[in-house]
Amino acid sequence: MTADSRFKSQFAKHMEAYVEDYRLRGLKTNSIMQVLGILDDFIIAEGYDKDYIDKDIFDRWEDSFSDCVYGTRQGRRSLVRGFLMYLKSASNLNGNLNGSKELEHYASG
């Protein structure tokens, strides 16, 4: 994590790498930065300390923006699912099978 990192949770380095991957593919990063920032802030505010995103934290995060319009909720969910696929991939590469299994449900649907 760099000193000027926007992200502060235990997922910061993964979030930064995911945003950088977006940028390198020529995609605009404003939306993904905003949504991951919201997720990052939520993780910190909840005191979540696991090294993977489980069903409970995902559901609570999703509930936290239930007052947003449908399209906004769907967009946020879609962007975070992409990030979860990225985490699942990184988890598999690092042999973290528990984290990988937890993520499988969210990344797929």
Sine and cosine of phi, psi and omega as CSV:
sin_phi,cos_phi,sin_psi,cos_psi,sin_omega,cos_omega
0.00,0.00,0.74,-0.67,0.01,-1.00
-0.99,0.12,0.33,-0.94,-0.04,-1.00
-0.88,0.47,-0.51,0.86,-0.04,-1.00
-0.99,-0.17,0.36,0.93,-0.04,-1.00
-0.89,0.46,0.66,-0.75,0.09,-1.00
-0.96,0.27,-0.52,0.86,-0.09,-1.00
-1.00,-0.07,0.62,-0.79,-0.08,-1.00
-0.80,-0.61,-0.20,0.98,-0.05,-1.00
-0.97,0.24,0.01,-1.00,0.04,-1.00
-0.91,0.42,-0.19,0.98,0.02,-1.00
-0.99,-0.15,0.11,0.99,-0.11,-0.99
-0.81,0.59,-0.75,0.66,-0.05,-1.00
-0.91,0.43,-0.57,0.82,0.04,-1.00
-0.94,0.33,-0.64,0.77,0.03,-1.00
-0.90,0.44,-0.69,0.72,0.02,-1.00
-0.89,0.46,-0.68,0.73,0.01,-1.00
-0.91,0.42,-0.62,0.79,0.01,-1.00
-0.91,0.41,-0.68,0.73,0.04,-1.00
-0.90,0.44,-0.66,0.76,0.02,-1.00
-0.89,0.45,-0.64,0.77,0.06,-1.00
-0.87,0.49,-0.67,0.74,0.08,-1.00
-0.83,0.56,-0.77,0.64,-0.05,-1.00
-0.87,0.49,-0.69,0.72,-0.02,-1.00
-0.91,0.41,-0.42,0.91,0.06,-1.00
-1.00,0.08,0.08,1.00,0.05,-1.00
0.99,0.13,0.26,0.97,-0.01,-1.00
-1.00,-0.04,0.49,-0.87,0.07,-1.00
-0.95,0.31,0.64,-0.77,-0.10,-0.99
-0.97,-0.25,-0.05,1.00,-0.06,-1.00
-0.83,0.55,-0.77,0.64,-0.06,-1.00
-0.91,0.41,-0.71,0.70,-0.04,-1.00
-0.92,0.39,-0.60,0.80,0.06,-1.00
-0.89,0.46,-0.69,0.72,-0.02,-1.00
-0.90,0.44,-0.75,0.66,-0.06,-1.00
-0.92,0.38,-0.70,0.72,0.04,-1.00
-0.91,0.42,-0.54,0.84,0.08,-1.00
-0.89,0.45,-0.66,0.75,0.05,-1.00
-0.90,0.44,-0.71,0.70,0.04,-1.00
-0.88,0.47,-0.71,0.70,-0.01,-1.00
-0.86,0.51,-0.74,0.67,0.02,-1.00
-0.87,0.49,-0.64,0.77,0.01,-1.00
-0.90,0.43,-0.70,0.71,0.01,-1.00
-0.86,0.52,-0.69,0.72,0.01,-1.00
-0.92,0.39,-0.73,0.69,-0.02,-1.00
-0.88,0.48,-0.56,0.83,-0.01,-1.00
-0.99,0.17,-0.18,0.98,-0.04,-1.00
0.93,0.36,0.46,0.89,-0.04,-1.00
-0.94,0.34,0.80,-0.60,-0.10,-0.99
-0.85,-0.53,0.10,1.00,0.04,-1.00
-0.96,0.28,0.34,-0.94,-0.01,-1.00
-0.99,-0.10,0.26,0.97,0.11,-0.99
-0.58,-0.81,0.31,-0.95,-0.02,-1.00
-0.99,-0.12,0.90,-0.43,-0.04,-1.00
-0.99,-0.12,0.06,-1.00,-0.06,-1.00
-0.86,0.52,-0.68,0.73,-0.05,-1.00
-0.88,0.48,-0.75,0.66,-0.04,-1.00
-0.93,0.36,-0.60,0.80,0.04,-1.00
-0.89,0.45,-0.73,0.69,0.00,-1.00
-0.89,0.45,-0.68,0.73,0.02,-1.00
-0.91,0.42,-0.63,0.78,0.05,-1.00
-0.89,0.47,-0.72,0.70,0.01,-1.00
-0.88,0.48,-0.66,0.75,0.03,-1.00
-0.90,0.43,-0.46,0.89,-0.07,-1.00
-0.93,0.37,-0.30,0.95,0.05,-1.00
-0.87,-0.49,0.51,0.86,-0.01,-1.00
-0.92,0.39,-0.30,0.95,0.02,-1.00
-1.00,0.10,-0.08,1.00,0.05,-1.00
-0.97,0.23,0.38,-0.93,0.04,-1.00
-0.91,0.42,0.40,-0.92,-0.08,-1.00
-0.80,0.60,-0.73,0.68,-0.03,-1.00
-0.88,0.48,-0.61,0.79,0.04,-1.00
-0.92,0.40,-0.71,0.71,0.04,-1.00
-0.87,0.50,-0.71,0.70,-0.01,-1.00
-0.90,0.43,-0.66,0.75,0.02,-1.00
-0.89,0.46,-0.71,0.70,0.03,-1.00
-0.89,0.46,-0.71,0.70,0.01,-1.00
-0.86,0.51,-0.69,0.72,-0.02,-1.00
-0.90,0.44,-0.70,0.71,0.01,-1.00
-0.90,0.43,-0.65,0.76,0.00,-1.00
-0.95,0.31,-0.57,0.82,0.08,-1.00
-0.88,0.47,-0.62,0.79,0.09,-1.00
-0.88,0.48,-0.67,0.74,0.05,-1.00
-0.90,0.43,-0.63,0.77,0.02,-1.00
-0.91,0.42,-0.60,0.80,0.09,-1.00
-0.88,0.47,-0.66,0.75,0.04,-1.00
-0.88,0.48,-0.72,0.70,0.03,-1.00
-0.89,0.45,-0.66,0.75,0.02,-1.00
-0.87,0.50,-0.68,0.73,0.03,-1.00
-0.89,0.46,-0.72,0.69,0.02,-1.00
-0.91,0.43,-0.62,0.79,0.00,-1.00
-0.90,0.45,-0.69,0.72,0.02,-1.00
-0.89,0.45,-0.65,0.76,0.00,-1.00
-0.91,0.42,-0.53,0.85,-0.03,-1.00
-1.00,-0.06,0.04,1.00,0.05,-1.00
0.97,0.24,0.32,0.95,0.01,-1.00
-1.00,0.01,0.99,0.15,-0.11,-0.99
-0.94,0.34,-0.56,0.83,0.04,-1.00
-0.88,0.48,-0.76,0.65,0.03,-1.00
-0.88,0.48,-0.63,0.77,-0.01,-1.00
-0.89,0.46,-0.69,0.73,-0.01,-1.00
-0.92,0.38,-0.63,0.78,0.05,-1.00
-0.87,0.48,-0.66,0.75,-0.08,-1.00
-0.96,0.28,-0.43,0.90,-0.12,-0.99
-0.81,0.59,-0.68,0.73,-0.04,-1.00
-0.87,0.48,-0.69,0.73,-0.08,-1.00
-0.98,0.19,-0.60,0.80,-0.04,-1.00
-0.94,0.34,-0.45,0.89,-0.07,-1.00
-1.00,-0.03,-0.31,0.95,-0.12,-0.99
-0.45,-0.90,0.00,0.00,0.00,0.00
